[in-house]
Amino acid sequence: MKFVKTFVHDDVQGYKFGSNPFGQPKVFSHIYFIDGLLIDTGHYNMRQEIFTAVSSLPV
């Protein structure tokens, strides 16, 4: 199962990604976008979903 959630807090746009082949994800990766800077904590299994989610951001 793959999990993608977006959120906004003040000027920070965030994304939460998780994956697990057997049920609910137990480990998550977060990505933050702040004023043109993209901070990516990495999640190899979710690379396509991450790319799709952030491809429109003006990094």
MARNUKOL-71092 format. One record per atom (N, C-alpha, C, CB): x, y, z. Coordinates in steps of 0.05 Angstrom, whole numbers, plus 5000, padded with zeros to 4 digits. Atoms other than C-alpha are relative to their C-alpha. Glycine has a CB too. Layout:
N
XYZ ...
//
This chain:
59
501749765000 500050005000 501850255000 498150005024 498649755001 502550694983 498350235011 500950074971 501449784986 500751335020 501250264992 500149965031 499149735007 501252054997 498050205012 500250044969 501749794988 498652655036 501450274997 499449945030 498849745002 499753395025 498950175023 499450144973 500949824979 499353945078 501450274997 500649885028 498949735001 500654685086 500150115028 498450194981 499749874974 503255035149 501450274996 501549825020 499049735005 504255785143 501150014971 502350085020 498849985026 509155865084 501249744990 502150224999 498750265006 511255135083 497949824987 501249875025 501750215013 508154645033 501449745005 499750064969 498850254993 509253935055 498649764987 500049965030 501050255012 508353225029 500949785019 501149964971 499450234983 508152575069 499649754982 498249995026 500150245016 509751925033 500749765017 502150024976 499450254987 509651215057 499349764983 498549985027 500750245015 509550515029 500649755017 501649994973 499650264987 509049805054 498649794983 498850005029 501350205017 507749185012 497849845014 502149814989 501950154985 503648885068 498450185019 501449785016 501749844983 498349365095 500950295003 499849885027 499449724994 499050055126 503050065002 498650095025 497149924997 505750415119 500750055029 500550254983 499049964973 509850425182 502350215001 500949745012 497849815002 515550875158 499250214979 502749864992 500849785017 514351555126 502450184993 497850165012 498149815008 518452055088 498650264995 501549914974 501249745003 517052795088 501650174981 499750145027 498749805018 518553325035 498850275006 499749924970 500949734994 518154065049 500950194978 501150105027 499449795020 517854644999 499650275013 498249974975 500149744987 519655325027 501450204982 501349995028 498849785015 520855944984 502049914978 501350195019 498350095022 523755574924 502049785008 501550224989 498150214990 527755074967 498449755005 501550105025 501350264996 525754334965 501849845019 499549864973 498550174981 527953925025 498749724998 499850115030 501050275005 527353185010 501549815018 500549924970 498850194981 528552655064 500449734987 498349975025 499550255016 528452105010 498349775007 502949935003 501550254997 524351475001 500149864973 497050065009 499550135026 526951034944 497549874988 502249805003 502350145010 520650624938 497750184990 498949815021 502149815008 516351244927 501050214980 499050145025 498849805017 520851604877 498250104978 502549884987 501849915022 515651614821 497850185011 498849764985 502149844987 510151884867 501150275009 498749855023 498849754991 514952404895 500550184976 502749955015 499549845024 517052634826 497550124989 501449824978 502649915010 509852684804 498950235017 497949774999 501149804982 507953084866 501550274999 500149905028 498449754999 513653594862 500950104973 502449955017 499049925026 514753644787 499050284991 499149804979 501149745007 510454274782 501150235018 497050005001 499049804982 514154644838 502350164987 500949885026 497849845011 518755224818 502549995017 499150294997 497650044984 525054944850 502450154987 500749705003 
//
